[in-house]
Each structure stands twice: as structure tokens, then as C-alpha cells.
Amino acid sequence: MTTTAEQLSATTLLRFATAGSVDDGKSTLVGRLLHDSKSVLTDQLEAVALASTNRGQETPDLALLTDGLRAEREQGITIDVAYRYFATPRRRFILADTPGHVQYTRNMVTGASTAELAVVLVDARNGVVEQTRRHAAVAALLRVPHVVLAVNKMDLVDYAEPVFAAIAEEFTAYAASLGVPEITAIPISALAGDNVVEPSAHMDWYGGPTVLEHLETVPVSHDLTACHARFPVQYVIRPQTAEHPDYRGYAGQIAAGVFRVGETVSVLPSGRTTTIEGIDALGESVDIAWAPQSVTIRLADDIDVSRGDLIAPASDTPATTQDVEATVCHVADQPLTVGQRVLLKHTTRTVKAVVKDIPSRLTLDDLSQHPAPGQLVANDIGRVVVRTAEPLALDAYVDSRRTGSFLLIDPADGTTLSAGMAGVSFAAEADADADTSAEDAEWDF
């Protein structure tokens, strides 16, 4: 007889983020999802019921299950990114509940940066608004491969199919123009529970999945082992003991792809080529290792390799550059300015850099570009050109979310200034430049 732990270990994990405009019912949807999937403890329900009673509400306000900050409960809004962990017999979930206000765009970027799916809520009475387009643009910018449009508050429009169809058509056309590869529209009522976990009795015209059913069945990213193989070196192991006098290994986590003993590899940014002599995993030698395993790689030749170097197949190496062109989301309160000296952290490598140019700032409402803004302030998204003191082996973000991303850091106090995505802004632009087929346009996780 299998235990619950064994069942969970056999299920897949889905990371997803929720986003929506203020008062679209996002926190209520998350609360309903947790409540109806029986992922809420009794004492949590009791605390929510008590808080709801104190606020004069007759029924428990499920939004309070996620709005944990006092300011959130007082204002009835979401401010910070709230992470929730729950599971069903079919899948485990990490949910990032992100804020809806414009001034918290950086929080949505944080929550969606590792998400494999984004749930964008729309109030059925208001339809697609500017904030909806903003959330769709952020999801496209961060290469989130699956987007769910949850048309909420259908009970307030008498569960009318034409209302849902018009909103779904408008949103799908907009998201598709940004290069989002898959959009699923679901009509729901988070307050009443329609189509959240259980199918709705009021919308017999809808034959698609409920929100939970879709979350349980959506494919979770494509195989990391099929991606460009990348191994950022985190630590050099030199025990120099009597038992291992000449042992030299390079430890780290495989970011993507597969590495095999005997394979010819290059060490970047130096470009030196050698072969893999051995791979150690969990104290044992293995012939093959793949992402996201943590391993130690031993090389045949005694070459200079240190933390921050990247090991990749000699036949498939990223280009090294000191001029990084990227889209960044500025997350710090202090502005990012032209000429500013920063640190650039890419995988395990941190180098000195200077901001050479800020060509444009992106307005997510209509995707217009404001040229030469001079600086980026908190929540701004813009194009930057950064010159690094040392070469970097950087993939395009459209090819790899792992090795195409980086951070800009204040060298004075270590504050994170901006989150960067190398290369073009949106997948649609990359597809136009490369003229790739739909199969080639899959996004690397």
C-alpha cells in the first residue's frame, strides 16, 4: 500500500503565478482553490472565519487565506508576493500570488520569473483593461509558456456566454501577438466556486476544464535534457589528502542539458577545450548526468577553471561578449542611470560593469517605446546596454531562462537593482528575426 509521501514524490511539480487588476477577485480565487482542494488546515479556516466575522461578514472571506500582511487585510488588496504550497493526488504546486497594482509590477516579475504557467484574472463586467494587457506583456516578456485567462465574476453577468466569448477573443488575440504560445480561457466565479475546482451548474455551455483540472493536466515544460547543455562552476574541490592527492573537481548544478564522460567540452570564457574524465554524483562515479542534478565534473586536462566559469559542449557553446544588450525590470527604489557602475551577476559569475546606454523605456499599457529616458525608476521595464569588465558566456533569454538571465547589483551595498533578460524583448520579435517554425519556438525552462 502506497503512502501519501510516496504518491507525492511520484507526482510532477507545477510552479504558477496569479495576476489580475485590483478587485478582480484574485485572492478569492486562490483562497477558493486552496479551500476546495482541501489544502487548508482547520486552524487556518477558523482564523479566517474569525477575521471575517470581526469585519462584519456573514461568510468566511477566502481572500484572507492569501492576504497575509496586515496592510493587505486592511485595504483588501495584495501587496507582496505570497507563496503557497499545496498538492493534489495528481500534482504538487507552488503558487505565487502576485499584486495587481501598477506600482507592484516588480513583484509580479519576481513571482512569474520561475513560473511555468500564469493565471490572469479579468472581471467579467470590465473586460480586458490596461492592467490585463500589462500582465499579459509581463508573462510574455518572462517567457511563461502557458497562460490561463480566468474570466471571473461570471455570476454578476448572469453567466452569459457572449460576455465570456468577447473577452476571451480580445485577450487571446493580444497575448498571441506578444508570442505567448498557449492561452486557455476559463469562465469562473471564485466567490461561488464555479469552474474553480468543480464544474459549474450555471454554465452548461462551457465544456472545457476547471481551473484545477487544467493546472493538474497542463504539460510541465519541455525536457531540460533536450536544451543546450550548460554547467556553471560553483566551487572547485581540491581535497589534497593522502587518499585523493591529485583530485580536482568542479562542483555545481547543471543548468540545462546532459553531460557524458568522454564528451569534448569548452570552458568559457577562456575557450579552452578538453574532455570530461569523470562525473561524480552523490559520492559515486556516473557516466551521465543531466539537469537539474548537482554534480562534480572532472576534466582530463589540468586547465585553469574557477567559480563563475561555464562548461558547455565544444560543439554548442554560447557566444562570449562584454557588451550585453538586454531588457531589464528595475526593482530598486533608487534609479538606474546611464554611466552608473554596477555588478552583473550571471549564474555563478559576478563581474564589474557600467551602464553604457538606456535606449528606451517600455510602456506595457500599449507596448510603446519611449526613447532615451536617461534612467529607469522602480517598476520600469526598459532596454539597456551594459559593458562588462570581463567576457560573459550569455545565452539569449528566448533560448534559456536560466542562462539568459542576470541581475544588476549595487556594488556599494549589494542591493539588487534590476533583473535582466538578454536579447530581444518578446518571443514574437525573436521569431520574426529568426524566422523559426512553431516547433523551434518552444521556450527553454
Disulfide bonds with the S-S distance in Angstrom:
none
